């Protein structure tokens, strides 16, 4: 078998494919490197503006000082402890309007967003009476609102409690790592059974925006001009509409579903990053780096199909191709991905794909005209190569149907090989040909296919 020209031909072609994996690996590393530069831009925007935002609140925080006694050395010793007791709203309704803007740093870009929020919350102040006792002293309650990054807090235009305008102070007023704002409450605001809060807040950030549904019944409505939302977190919106001009979504939850009241019943805020929340992120659509990285995963398939086409052509004709000619065509297919990456950073992925395909077609068309001894034969292979590029483009754009489409391509290629070689005698290729006499001008002795 090792003396068979067919064996050596197939082995050599497999070796060529393995050799082409090296430049493919280098292009793949370049894609990852360029993508990391893009990620650095997002980090730069986050550091220069503000990061992801999570709205926690509004909550009524009540300073509590409790006196308790312990026996120490058979003596009754008085101790004091101070903590904040939190009252959650009975209802919370938030309406938001988000504007997303792209910022460029060099050839890379990232997104920042600004959201105008209107908050309406109602509290039952009867629960304050349950805190009073002989050994308990209550301080001045205040409304606490926490955010993810205080740098993103914009204007607080309205802050009314039961129709009374109250001042807003910086800081959440809660010890720990919860930035935000707080509103000191007056005695007049606490005299009524129901405390109603209405306020408007501008919040800026990058990445995700989320709201903790602290109300017994909580609702969030958000409108945005960004057409690529990423709904994530613990709750999907109950309603959503996504179009080319943006999206609108509506969330709803209650304590029956999230059990948030129990998380705040320990007189201290839970780890705010881990509480359930309504969340949406300004997702970046599949960019040129993700698409090019996915495309290069099909490179071996593209090279293998091209080599198979040349192999079948050699089998059915008297024309022979040298392994170096296979390698040069294979390198042009690898260059396709480098051209695709370079142009996609400037003109977008689809135009770059067209440019890379036409560049490869021109290179191979001129080269194969000499190799295959004619423009007609060259044109057939060029058209076939452009057809493969078109199929690959649809594979990338149709993730849900990628397996079906890819299977169809392989099945079609296999059927074509089987159909074209159905009458071929493969045993004739396994027999070594005699070397021609010296001086007849033939170069069969230097070809791998003999």
CORLINBEL-V808553 format. One record per helix or strand of 3 or more residues. SS is the DSSP state (@ for helix, = for strand). FROM is the first residue (numbers start at 1). LEN is the number of residues. If there is no record, write none. Layout:
BEGIN
ss=SS from=FROM len=LEN
ss=SS from=FROM len=LEN
END
This chain:
BEGIN
ss=@ from=5 len=44
ss== from=53 len=20
ss== from=75 len=14
ss== from=91 len=15
ss== from=108 len=17
ss=@ from=126 len=4
ss== from=136 len=3
ss== from=142 len=5
ss=@ from=150 len=3
ss== from=153 len=9
ss== from=180 len=5
ss=@ from=187 len=5
ss== from=194 len=12
ss== from=208 len=4
ss== from=217 len=8
ss== from=229 len=5
ss== from=239 len=5
ss== from=246 len=9
ss=@ from=255 len=4
ss=@ from=260 len=4
ss=@ from=272 len=3
ss== from=278 len=5
ss=@ from=288 len=9
ss=@ from=299 len=18
ss=@ from=323 len=25
ss=@ from=349 len=23
ss=@ from=375 len=23
ss=@ from=399 len=22
ss=@ from=426 len=5
ss=@ from=444 len=3
END
